[in-house]
């Protein structure tokens, strides 16, 4: 099972989500991402939420974010 992915130089970790749910994140809903201790929430598919979180991480000059559990 994939525990992370890297998009545009930003590592998106799935470890906490997998630990809590037993599966990788997918589907549609409200998604939380930890951007340097600040949780931000995005609605929609996981793919679109992850893309927005990566855009925000790049604006904040972050290279490591985490999907919330």
Secondary structure, 3 states (H helix, E strand, C coil): CCCEEEECCEEEECHHHHHHHCCCCCCEEEEEEEECCEEEEEEEEHHHHHHHHHHHHHHCCCCEEEECC
